[in-house]
Amino acid sequence: MKSIPHPIQYQGSKRNLAHVILRYIPQNVECLIEPFAGSAAITIAAAARQLAKGYLINDLNKPLAELLRLIVEFPIDTASFYEKVWNEQHGDSVEHYYRIRAEFNRTQDPRLFLYLLARCVKGSVRYNADGMFNQSPDKRRHGTQPQTMRTNIYGVSSLLKNKTGFSSQNFREILAKAEKNDLVYMDPLYQGVCGDRDSRYFSCIDHEEFITALIELNRR
């Protein structure tokens, strides 16, 4: 099978494990639901193998969820915007990155987020205590080449367009939408090592709330 497209660099992505995880997906799945989608690696890989009739991508990080929607529904515009931002970095690329980061934190424009994800250190999304994206640029590289990004964006769009819903809601709201023939794939957020004091991640989930939600989902 040809390589599966992935526009978004994201630490913790299950891209390299997807072929193993997908072995456990049953047949005749109506909708594959990802409450903690991240880069949506499992959804993309499942769509490439036509393992479900439809897909629901959700992530509490709203710019990320919106970016995935733009990639799928408006691939030409999204790829062109990325190319424009990427080309503007030549000269002082580090200064350019910090300027784009500041603009993203001010506007929450998901199209800017794509460039930051492609250029930041290890594709590692980090936030400060005020909820502002604060990861530094990888000074060894300039991020994904525009033509490669365009190819990946077009590829994902061709797999998911007209069969995918997008949202940015609490995971329990998403679980409530699951029906009998749906499959819910959950890859909850890494909890870190500092409990509630760790502000590096966009959000954490309450462990007891998660367990309660699993019990309810299994009951249904």
Backbone as CSV, one residue per row, in Angstrom:
resi,resn,N_x,N_y,N_z,CA_x,CA_y,CA_z,C_x,C_y,C_z
1,MET,0.844,-1.194,0.000,0.000,0.000,0.000,0.879,1.245,0.000
2,LYS,0.520,2.247,-0.815,1.331,3.457,-0.867,1.288,4.187,0.466
3,SER,2.250,5.084,0.666,2.370,5.770,1.950,1.125,6.597,2.247
4,ILE,0.810,6.701,3.528,-0.378,7.411,3.974,-0.017,8.867,4.250
5,PRO,-0.775,9.826,3.741,-0.440,11.241,3.909,-0.647,11.722,5.342
6,HIS,0.255,12.602,5.788,0.141,13.196,7.123,0.685,14.620,7.095
7,PRO,-0.187,15.620,7.029,0.279,17.006,6.989,0.799,17.518,8.333
8,ILE,0.267,16.981,9.437,0.533,17.560,10.754,1.591,16.764,11.507
9,GLN,2.672,17.454,11.874,3.679,16.867,12.752,3.179,17.015,14.186
10,TYR,3.113,15.921,14.933,2.516,15.999,16.273,3.139,14.943,17.163
11,GLN,3.784,15.396,18.232,4.411,14.461,19.159,3.345,13.573,19.796
12,GLY,3.611,12.272,19.832,2.639,11.340,20.383,1.704,10.768,19.340
13,SER,1.832,11.217,18.090,0.991,10.683,17.023,1.190,9.177,16.895
14,LYS,0.099,8.479,16.589,0.160,7.028,16.408,0.372,6.641,14.942
15,ARG,0.918,7.551,14.183,1.150,7.309,12.754,1.937,6.017,12.516
16,ASN,3.028,5.831,13.256,3.880,4.663,13.028,3.313,3.376,13.622
17,LEU,2.316,3.514,14.500,1.691,2.337,15.111,0.333,2.014,14.494
18,ALA,-0.117,2.849,13.594,-1.477,2.715,13.071,-1.735,1.347,12.454
19,HIS,-0.767,0.824,11.723,-0.986,-0.460,11.057,-1.207,-1.590,12.056
20,VAL,-0.633,-1.455,13.251,-0.851,-2.453,14.300,-2.202,-2.242,14.960
21,ILE,-2.512,-1.009,15.296,-3.777,-0.687,15.966,-4.974,-1.074,15.102
22,LEU,-4.868,-0.842,13.809,-6.004,-1.089,12.926,-6.339,-2.571,12.773
23,ARG,-5.438,-3.451,13.188,-5.744,-4.884,13.147,-6.907,-5.250,14.062
24,TYR,-7.157,-4.409,15.043,-8.188,-4.697,16.039,-9.540,-4.062,15.689
25,ILE,-9.610,-3.391,14.563,-10.876,-2.781,14.172,-11.775,-3.840,13.547
26,PRO,-13.003,-3.987,14.044,-13.913,-4.994,13.488,-14.452,-4.560,12.118
27,GLN,-15.135,-5.439,11.459,-15.745,-5.126,10.176,-17.062,-4.395,10.387
28,ASN,-17.508,-3.740,9.321,-18.815,-3.070,9.286,-18.941,-1.946,10.311
29,VAL,-17.885,-1.160,10.463,-17.942,0.013,11.339,-18.696,1.129,10.621
30,GLU,-19.696,1.652,11.287,-20.475,2.743,10.705,-19.684,4.053,10.770
31,CYS,-19.224,4.390,11.974,-18.478,5.639,12.155,-17.321,5.410,13.122
32,LEU,-16.135,5.823,12.717,-14.968,5.786,13.600,-14.862,7.133,14.287
33,ILE,-14.891,7.106,15.609,-14.910,8.341,16.402,-13.610,8.479,17.175
34,GLU,-12.956,9.627,17.029,-11.746,9.933,17.805,-12.023,11.126,18.716
35,PRO,-12.297,10.910,20.001,-12.539,12.031,20.913,-11.277,12.841,21.215
36,PHE,-10.104,12.188,21.127,-8.817,12.840,21.384,-7.969,12.713,20.114
37,ALA,-8.367,13.392,19.062,-7.841,13.093,17.731,-6.376,13.454,17.541
38,GLY,-5.924,14.560,18.129,-4.554,14.993,17.853,-4.377,15.212,16.371
39,SER,-3.428,14.530,15.754,-3.202,14.672,14.309,-4.134,13.795,13.491
40,ALA,-5.034,13.064,14.144,-6.007,12.189,13.481,-5.336,11.070,12.695
41,ALA,-4.198,10.602,13.177,-3.439,9.580,12.456,-4.235,8.291,12.272
42,ILE,-5.003,7.898,13.297,-5.771,6.665,13.193,-6.913,6.821,12.194
43,THR,-7.587,7.941,12.241,-8.665,8.197,11.283,-8.146,8.177,9.857
44,ILE,-7.037,8.854,9.620,-6.469,8.915,8.268,-6.072,7.524,7.781
45,ALA,-5.415,6.762,8.651,-4.991,5.411,8.268,-6.194,4.506,8.028
46,ALA,-7.227,4.631,8.854,-8.435,3.823,8.678,-9.142,4.177,7.370
47,ALA,-9.179,5.465,7.050,-9.822,5.896,5.805,-9.059,5.389,4.592
48,ALA,-7.739,5.335,4.700,-6.930,4.825,3.589,-7.234,3.357,3.312
49,ARG,-7.702,2.642,4.340,-8.041,1.222,4.201,-9.551,1.003,4.100
50,GLN,-10.302,2.110,4.069,-11.760,2.067,3.948,-12.391,1.180,5.031
51,LEU,-11.992,1.430,6.278,-12.446,0.595,7.387,-13.738,1.086,8.040
52,ALA,-14.217,2.263,7.652,-15.472,2.779,8.207,-16.195,3.584,7.133
53,LYS,-17.500,3.735,7.323,-18.290,4.510,6.362,-18.149,6.011,6.601
54,GLY,-17.928,6.390,7.865,-17.797,7.792,8.205,-16.852,7.972,9.370
55,TYR,-16.522,9.242,9.653,-15.521,9.533,10.686,-15.940,10.786,11.463
56,LEU,-15.580,10.804,12.735,-15.793,11.987,13.570,-14.492,12.318,14.272
57,ILE,-13.955,13.476,13.946,-12.689,13.945,14.513,-12.987,15.029,15.542
58,ASN,-12.546,14.805,16.773,-12.748,15.785,17.844,-11.452,16.014,18.602
59,ASP,-11.182,17.250,18.928,-10.077,17.565,19.828,-10.418,18.850,20.560
60,LEU,-10.167,18.859,21.866,-10.497,20.028,22.667,-9.673,21.246,22.260
61,ASN,-8.532,21.007,21.626,-7.712,22.088,21.091,-8.395,22.602,19.820
62,LYS,-9.134,23.688,19.957,-9.988,24.149,18.859,-9.219,24.509,17.595
63,PRO,-8.094,25.241,17.664,-7.355,25.517,16.423,-6.888,24.255,15.713
64,LEU,-6.555,23.212,16.476,-6.135,21.956,15.870,-7.301,21.280,15.155
65,ALA,-8.445,21.208,15.818,-9.628,20.600,15.191,-10.048,21.387,13.952
66,GLU,-9.975,22.701,14.039,-10.347,23.538,12.897,-9.342,23.392,11.765
67,LEU,-8.074,23.246,12.098,-7.057,23.022,11.075,-7.337,21.735,10.308
68,LEU,-7.678,20.681,11.009,-8.013,19.425,10.348,-9.217,19.588,9.425
69,ARG,-10.193,20.369,9.866,-11.363,20.624,9.014,-10.969,21.378,7.748
70,LEU,-10.126,22.389,7.879,-9.692,23.158,6.710,-8.899,22.292,5.745
71,ILE,-8.054,21.423,6.280,-7.274,20.523,5.430,-8.189,19.638,4.600
72,VAL,-9.229,19.123,5.227,-10.137,18.209,4.539,-11.069,18.951,3.588
73,GLU,-11.644,20.055,4.032,-12.691,20.712,3.262,-12.178,21.787,2.308
74,PHE,-11.036,22.391,2.614,-10.489,23.449,1.762,-8.993,23.222,1.510
75,PRO,-8.649,22.122,0.865,-7.242,21.754,0.722,-6.417,22.738,-0.109
76,ILE,-6.975,23.275,-1.178,-6.211,24.178,-2.043,-5.849,25.453,-1.289
77,ASP,-6.835,26.065,-0.644,-6.581,27.302,0.100,-5.615,27.074,1.263
78,THR,-5.777,25.962,1.959,-4.925,25.672,3.116,-3.479,25.458,2.691
79,ALA,-3.275,24.712,1.617,-1.925,24.467,1.120,-1.279,25.755,0.610
80,SER,-2.047,26.593,-0.050,-1.512,27.848,-0.582,-1.137,28.806,0.542
81,PHE,-1.948,28.843,1.592,-1.637,29.712,2.728,-0.341,29.253,3.394
82,TYR,-0.204,27.949,3.572,1.030,27.413,4.164,2.240,27.784,3.319
83,GLU,2.121,27.634,2.019,3.245,27.949,1.135,3.652,29.415,1.267
84,LYS,2.672,30.300,1.357,2.955,31.728,1.506,3.704,32.000,2.802
85,VAL,3.218,31.455,3.910,3.869,31.670,5.203,5.267,31.056,5.210
86,TRP,5.392,29.861,4.659,6.686,29.163,4.622,7.704,29.956,3.823
87,ASN,7.296,30.497,2.678,8.221,31.255,1.828,8.668,32.565,2.466
88,GLU,7.872,33.093,3.359,8.206,34.366,4.011,9.302,34.227,5.064
89,GLN,9.668,33.008,5.427,10.620,32.812,6.515,12.074,32.988,6.093
90,HIS,12.369,33.008,4.820,13.759,33.092,4.373,14.305,34.492,4.651
91,GLY,15.475,34.506,5.221,16.075,35.723,5.750,16.412,35.434,7.194
92,ASP,15.538,35.833,8.087,15.686,35.480,9.500,14.516,34.567,9.861
93,SER,14.708,33.262,9.670,13.604,32.324,9.848,13.176,32.188,11.297
94,VAL,14.109,32.363,12.224,13.757,32.255,13.644,12.869,33.422,14.055
95,GLU,13.247,34.625,13.639,12.433,35.803,13.940,11.052,35.658,13.314
96,HIS,11.015,35.120,12.105,9.744,34.905,11.409,8.862,33.945,12.207
97,TYR,9.446,32.874,12.708,8.693,31.905,13.508,8.078,32.578,14.725
98,TYR,8.848,33.371,15.446,8.325,34.018,16.646,7.231,35.027,16.304
99,ARG,7.351,35.664,15.151,6.308,36.597,14.734,5.015,35.847,14.416
100,ILE,5.140,34.721,13.718,3.954,33.910,13.408,3.353,33.347,14.696
101,ARG,4.207,32.949,15.630,3.712,32.417,16.902,2.911,33.470,17.654
102,ALA,3.429,34.705,17.682,2.717,35.783,18.366,1.379,36.075,17.685
103,GLU,1.377,36.047,16.359,0.141,36.304,15.624,-0.875,35.186,15.864
104,PHE,-0.400,33.950,15.920,-1.303,32.838,16.207,-1.903,32.974,17.598
105,ASN,-1.076,33.295,18.592,-1.595,33.439,19.955,-2.607,34.575,20.055
106,ARG,-2.466,35.569,19.205,-3.399,36.699,19.210,-4.695,36.362,18.489
107,THR,-4.598,35.637,17.359,-5.767,35.410,16.502,-6.344,34.005,16.581
108,GLN,-5.522,33.023,17.002,-5.916,31.611,16.998,-6.245,31.114,15.589
109,ASP,-5.635,31.721,14.590,-5.853,31.319,13.197,-5.250,29.929,12.980
110,PRO,-6.047,28.918,12.695,-5.520,27.554,12.563,-4.551,27.391,11.401
111,ARG,-4.653,28.246,10.396,-3.738,28.149,9.262,-2.310,28.489,9.682
112,LEU,-2.161,29.413,10.613,-0.839,29.733,11.160,-0.311,28.580,11.999
113,PHE,-1.225,27.874,12.637,-0.852,26.747,13.493,-0.153,25.657,12.681
114,LEU,-0.559,25.478,11.430,0.054,24.458,10.588,1.538,24.729,10.400
115,TYR,1.892,25.978,10.150,3.314,26.331,10.007,4.070,26.101,11.312
116,LEU,3.484,26.496,12.433,4.148,26.316,13.731,4.377,24.838,14.031
117,LEU,3.399,24.001,13.715,3.544,22.576,13.959,4.631,21.971,13.070
118,ALA,4.743,22.474,11.860,5.753,21.958,10.936,7.160,22.400,11.313
119,ARG,7.260,23.504,12.034,8.571,24.103,12.309,9.031,23.955,13.760
120,CYS,8.130,23.707,14.692,8.507,23.709,16.103,9.324,22.469,16.470
121,VAL,9.978,22.523,17.596,10.852,21.447,18.055,10.073,20.145,18.223
122,LYS,10.464,19.118,17.494,9.930,17.756,17.623,8.415,17.657,17.437
123,GLY,7.803,18.642,16.789,6.355,18.614,16.649,5.662,18.570,17.989
124,SER,6.312,19.148,18.987,5.849,19.060,20.372,5.067,20.313,20.743
125,VAL,3.763,20.163,20.957,2.892,21.289,21.274,2.969,21.603,22.766
126,ARG,3.356,22.826,23.093,3.488,23.235,24.490,2.827,24.593,24.705
127,TYR,2.260,24.770,25.900,1.558,26.003,26.244,2.057,26.518,27.584
128,ASN,1.989,27.841,27.762,2.369,28.404,29.051,1.151,28.445,29.980
129,ALA,1.350,28.993,31.169,0.285,29.004,32.172,-0.918,29.832,31.738
130,ASP,-0.716,30.739,30.778,-1.811,31.567,30.277,-2.488,30.965,29.054
131,GLY,-2.091,29.744,28.693,-2.703,29.081,27.554,-2.160,29.503,26.206
132,MET,-1.001,30.173,26.211,-0.398,30.612,24.954,0.602,29.569,24.447
133,PHE,0.549,29.294,23.152,1.504,28.365,22.550,2.911,28.944,22.695
134,ASN,3.832,28.183,23.286,5.156,28.748,23.567,6.321,27.860,23.142
135,GLN,6.068,26.869,22.293,7.172,26.023,21.852,8.124,26.799,20.935
136,SER,9.416,26.467,21.024,10.442,27.147,20.251,10.587,26.531,18.860
137,PRO,11.220,27.252,17.931,11.452,26.694,16.594,12.626,25.731,16.589
138,ASP,12.558,24.771,15.706,13.701,23.894,15.466,14.653,24.654,14.544
139,LYS,15.792,25.046,15.069,16.709,25.904,14.309,17.506,25.136,13.255
140,ARG,17.354,23.822,13.231,18.099,23.014,12.266,17.361,22.836,10.951
141,ARG,16.097,23.215,10.908,15.320,22.985,9.693,14.242,24.055,9.551
142,HIS,13.649,24.120,8.381,12.647,25.141,8.084,11.224,24.598,8.035
143,GLY,11.067,23.322,8.336,9.725,22.737,8.282,9.445,22.085,6.943
144,THR,8.320,21.428,6.849,7.942,20.679,5.646,7.946,21.561,4.407
145,GLN,8.569,21.085,3.348,8.567,21.815,2.078,7.129,21.992,1.579
146,PRO,6.814,23.157,0.982,5.439,23.425,0.550,4.847,22.375,-0.388
147,GLN,5.637,21.855,-1.329,5.088,20.875,-2.247,4.760,19.565,-1.539
148,THR,5.615,19.183,-0.593,5.335,17.990,0.197,4.087,18.188,1.045
149,MET,3.973,19.376,1.646,2.786,19.681,2.444,1.534,19.664,1.581
150,ARG,1.618,20.228,0.398,0.466,20.252,-0.498,0.022,18.823,-0.851
151,THR,0.988,17.976,-1.154,0.679,16.584,-1.476,-0.017,15.886,-0.319
152,ASN,0.480,16.114,0.895,-0.126,15.498,2.087,-1.523,16.038,2.351
153,ILE,-1.702,17.335,2.197,-3.016,17.942,2.414,-4.026,17.409,1.410
154,TYR,-3.651,17.390,0.152,-4.558,16.883,-0.876,-4.893,15.408,-0.623
155,GLY,-3.901,14.661,-0.173,-4.121,13.245,0.095,-5.122,13.010,1.206
156,VAL,-4.986,13.743,2.296,-5.923,13.605,3.418,-7.323,14.053,3.004
157,SER,-7.398,15.134,2.255,-8.697,15.622,1.805,-9.409,14.582,0.938
158,SER,-8.672,13.938,0.060,-9.283,12.937,-0.820,-9.803,11.738,-0.035
159,LEU,-9.194,11.449,1.106,-9.621,10.318,1.932,-10.849,10.636,2.783
160,LEU,-10.953,11.885,3.249,-11.941,12.194,4.284,-13.057,13.153,3.877
161,LYS,-12.910,13.828,2.760,-13.909,14.831,2.388,-15.274,14.196,2.154
162,ASN,-16.304,14.864,2.638,-17.710,14.452,2.501,-18.073,13.206,3.308
163,LYS,-17.197,12.799,4.206,-17.535,11.656,5.059,-17.070,11.860,6.503
164,THR,-16.674,13.108,6.854,-16.076,13.369,8.167,-16.700,14.576,8.844
165,GLY,-16.998,14.433,10.131,-17.442,15.546,10.942,-16.318,16.018,11.845
166,PHE,-16.356,17.268,12.254,-15.303,17.859,13.080,-15.926,18.608,14.249
167,SER,-15.275,18.523,15.402,-15.775,19.235,16.574,-14.649,19.480,17.556
168,SER,-14.938,20.349,18.508,-13.991,20.635,19.582,-14.780,20.703,20.883
169,GLN,-15.091,19.520,21.411,-15.942,19.410,22.583,-15.290,18.523,23.640
170,ASN,-15.862,18.552,24.844,-15.437,17.644,25.895,-15.667,16.208,25.440
171,PHE,-14.748,15.330,25.787,-14.832,13.957,25.291,-16.137,13.267,25.673
172,ARG,-16.726,13.630,26.797,-17.974,12.981,27.212,-19.129,13.341,26.278
173,GLU,-19.106,14.555,25.742,-20.121,14.944,24.772,-19.995,14.125,23.496
174,ILE,-18.769,13.803,23.122,-18.534,13.011,21.920,-18.939,11.556,22.152
175,LEU,-18.605,11.010,23.316,-18.972,9.625,23.618,-20.485,9.443,23.605
176,ALA,-21.209,10.485,23.976,-22.673,10.395,24.003,-23.255,10.227,22.605
177,LYS,-22.495,10.561,21.584,-22.973,10.458,20.202,-22.758,9.067,19.613
178,ALA,-21.962,8.246,20.275,-21.633,6.930,19.736,-22.855,6.020,19.721
179,GLU,-23.039,5.316,18.612,-24.145,4.381,18.466,-23.617,2.960,18.321
180,LYS,-24.532,2.020,18.209,-24.202,0.597,18.311,-23.092,0.148,17.362
181,ASN,-23.120,0.560,16.116,-22.158,0.082,15.128,-20.982,1.028,14.915
182,ASP,-20.824,1.986,15.826,-19.679,2.896,15.764,-18.502,2.311,16.532
183,LEU,-17.322,2.780,16.208,-16.112,2.401,16.938,-15.473,3.657,17.508
184,VAL,-15.236,3.664,18.812,-14.579,4.798,19.461,-13.124,4.435,19.724
185,TYR,-12.218,5.197,19.129,-10.792,5.001,19.393,-10.316,6.128,20.300
186,MET,-9.818,5.762,21.474,-9.409,6.787,22.439,-7.924,6.708,22.765
187,ASP,-7.275,7.820,22.576,-5.861,7.989,22.919,-5.780,9.234,23.805
188,PRO,-6.152,9.094,25.091,-6.240,10.267,25.968,-4.917,10.996,26.117
189,LEU,-5.037,12.255,26.490,-3.870,13.107,26.615,-2.893,12.584,27.656
190,TYR,-1.623,12.740,27.363,-0.586,12.393,28.330,-0.737,13.288,29.553
191,GLN,-0.697,12.686,30.737,-0.986,13.446,31.951,0.213,14.204,32.512
192,GLY,1.408,13.967,31.967,2.574,14.671,32.485,3.027,14.113,33.817
193,VAL,3.918,14.826,34.449,4.479,14.345,35.706,4.176,15.280,36.874
194,CYS,3.429,16.328,36.603,3.213,17.346,37.640,1.742,17.531,37.989
195,GLY,0.890,16.588,37.589,-0.521,16.710,37.927,-1.127,17.962,37.347
196,ASP,-1.941,18.645,38.128,-2.623,19.845,37.659,-1.686,21.033,37.502
197,ARG,-0.455,20.913,38.017,0.470,22.041,37.934,1.227,22.092,36.606
198,ASP,1.092,21.057,35.800,1.824,20.988,34.544,1.045,21.724,33.461
199,SER,1.519,22.900,33.058,0.812,23.701,32.065,1.379,23.523,30.665
200,ARG,2.256,22.534,30.469,2.857,22.363,29.149,1.837,21.886,28.124
201,TYR,0.797,21.202,28.573,-0.150,20.603,27.663,-1.412,21.448,27.581
202,PHE,-2.097,21.335,26.457,-3.287,22.157,26.246,-4.321,21.912,27.325
203,SER,-4.495,20.672,27.698,-5.447,20.331,28.756,-5.158,18.935,29.262
204,CYS,-5.675,18.624,30.406,-5.607,17.272,30.942,-7.034,16.811,31.217
205,ILE,-7.192,15.527,31.465,-8.513,15.025,31.794,-8.497,14.471,33.211
206,ASP,-9.645,14.571,33.847,-9.775,14.024,35.190,-9.883,12.506,35.093
207,HIS,-9.012,11.802,35.802,-8.955,10.351,35.676,-10.268,9.689,36.080
208,GLU,-10.850,10.112,37.178,-12.098,9.514,37.641,-13.232,9.772,36.655
209,GLU,-13.250,10.977,36.094,-14.272,11.293,35.093,-14.123,10.389,33.876
210,PHE,-12.888,10.131,33.489,-12.632,9.276,32.336,-13.101,7.847,32.596
211,ILE,-12.799,7.315,33.778,-13.222,5.958,34.129,-14.749,5.854,34.141
212,THR,-15.398,6.851,34.695,-16.861,6.858,34.729,-17.430,6.860,33.318
213,ALA,-16.808,7.637,32.436,-17.268,7.705,31.051,-17.088,6.369,30.342
214,LEU,-16.004,5.668,30.635,-15.769,4.350,30.041,-16.823,3.334,30.503
215,ILE,-17.147,3.393,31.780,-18.168,2.481,32.316,-19.501,2.719,31.616
216,GLU,-19.845,3.967,31.472,-21.119,4.313,30.806,-21.100,3.884,29.337
217,LEU,-19.975,4.104,28.669,-19.864,3.721,27.258,-19.988,2.205,27.100
218,ASN,-19.336,1.457,27.955,-19.430,-0.007,27.904,-20.856,-0.485,28.201
219,ARG,-21.507,0.191,29.127,-22.884,-0.187,29.459,-23.792,-0.011,28.248
220,ARG,-23.617,1.082,27.528,-24.423,1.339,26.344,-24.083,0.416,25.207
